[in-house]
Amino acid sequence: MLYNHLEKQDSELFASILKEEKRQENELELIASENYASPAVMEAMATVLANKYSEGYPGKRYYGGNYVIDEIETLAIERAKKLFEAEHVNVQPLSGSPANAAVYMAFLNPGDKVLGLKLDHGGHLSHGHSVNFSGRLYNFVQYGVDEKTGLIDMEEVRRIALAEKPKMIVAGFSAYSREIDWQGFKDIADEIGAYTFADIAHIAGLIAGKQLKNPVPIFDVVSTTTHKTLRGPRGAIIMCKEKFAKQVNSAVFPGMQGGPHNNMTAAKAVAFGEALKPEFEEYSKQTILNAQAMAQEFLNRGYKVVSGGTDNHLFVLDLSPKGMVGKEAEKVLEKIGISVSRSTIPNDPNPPMNPSGIRVGTPAMTTRGMKEEEAKLVATYMDEAFVNREDEIKLEELKGKIKELCSRFKIPS
Ligand SMILES: *Cc1c(COP(=O)(O)O)cnc(C)c1O
């Protein structure tokens, strides 16, 4: 990218930015929650829109001079509605966790009971973990995945729901590789009169790209980040039924946040515009094909994949059959220029800081244009790195191969 002013004015910071740009260019990103936003999205972020205060909503602001911002926010809302078939959208949440805080605030009182997926079974911190605001403010009870199949156990969800009578049921994950039975969750919630909340942070792009089922038409409220598979700027949105619009808006502002980040709202509008194009369907499809090809290659090489495969953009690799743990794998891969995140496996015998697996995701490599052939090749390199983890010369050689691969598949710029 061009940074005329930064380069002249602040060489110290500029050097770090260039270094990071180079790192991203030369290394392979397999962190399932990361992606490369398009140059148009990046441009929208670096605009004068960042200068403006716009507390409130289009047509109802607490500051003057917002008639242009109203236009931009309305455009973002209309595009998101179309993309996800949503009745109401709030595009102001600053990120996924604050969006979830606003959802809970809109529907619950502190101390209310909520049912969510366990963190070590693939859930997110903001779904009731004890160190997170969600676990401290609300009374979370948790469901998990079936020990044998690695799939969310809908029988268990129902059993816990009927016994505990939560006010809200949360479906969604950060590390789960199978389709979610949205209708199954909805049916269980209806039996006990609970609200349904889907957090589609990870899979929003695959839903927008029509590859996975969309919970928005059937759930009460849905949140998503915009920077993961959706490939937009860092941020989030909340979608809900029209009857909940007012309480959701009030929870975001003035409940949780002050002024929205208008530059990010504009960048969200750009990203939604991109996701509405037919090319985005191709991208989403390819992202899944790549994840499936890579998971299969690991299975062929004797690794264990939680749930045995994937329906989406990620999978969790259980490294225990190879006598490794997640942190070690993460370190070895960093040496060869691949980023992954360590991950717990269901009922992990190891502690969360050093869990038994890694989470591998294909959204970023697919944005670079890589296909199944490259996905398999990358799995091969990763396996070679694990097998030769003490061999610095071999690791150096693999680092060169990754760099070469990255030079053939550039980040769109
Ligand atoms: C990433 C994620 C979030 C949080 O998003 P941030 O923008 O990092 O706050 C929330 N929920 C789920 C399921 C996620 O995967």
The ligand as an SDF file (V2000), in Angstrom:
LIG
                    3D

 15 15  0  0  0  0  0  0  0  0999 V2000
  -14.0720  -14.0470   17.0210 C   0  0  0  0  0  0  0  0  0  0  0  0
  -15.3180  -14.3210   17.7860 C   0  0  0  0  0  0  0  0  0  0  0  0
  -15.8990  -13.3530   18.6190 C   0  0  0  0  0  0  0  0  0  0  0  0
  -15.2040  -12.0960   19.0480 C   0  0  0  0  0  0  0  0  0  0  0  0
  -14.8240  -11.2260   18.1370 O   0  0  0  0  0  0  0  0  0  0  0  0
  -13.7940  -10.0440   18.4910 P   0  0  0  0  0  0  0  0  0  0  0  0
  -13.9620   -9.1500   17.3400 O   0  0  0  0  0  0  0  0  0  0  0  0
  -12.4690  -10.6930   18.6000 O   0  0  0  0  0  0  0  0  0  0  0  0
  -14.2270   -9.4400   19.7910 O   0  0  0  0  0  0  0  0  0  0  0  0
  -17.1280  -13.6360   19.1890 C   0  0  0  0  0  0  0  0  0  0  0  0
  -17.7370  -14.8120   18.9770 N   0  0  0  0  0  0  0  0  0  0  0  0
  -17.1980  -15.7760   18.2170 C   0  0  0  0  0  0  0  0  0  0  0  0
  -17.9190  -17.0480   18.0320 C   0  0  0  0  0  0  0  0  0  0  0  0
  -15.9590  -15.5680   17.6150 C   0  0  0  0  0  0  0  0  0  0  0  0
  -15.4120  -16.5510   16.9020 O   0  0  0  0  0  0  0  0  0  0  0  0
  1  2  1  0
  2  3  1  0
  2 14  2  0
  3  4  1  0
  3 10  2  0
  4  5  1  0
  5  6  1  0
  6  7  2  0
  6  8  1  0
  6  9  1  0
 10 11  1  0
 11 12  2  0
 12 13  1  0
 12 14  1  0
 14 15  1  0
M  END
$$$$
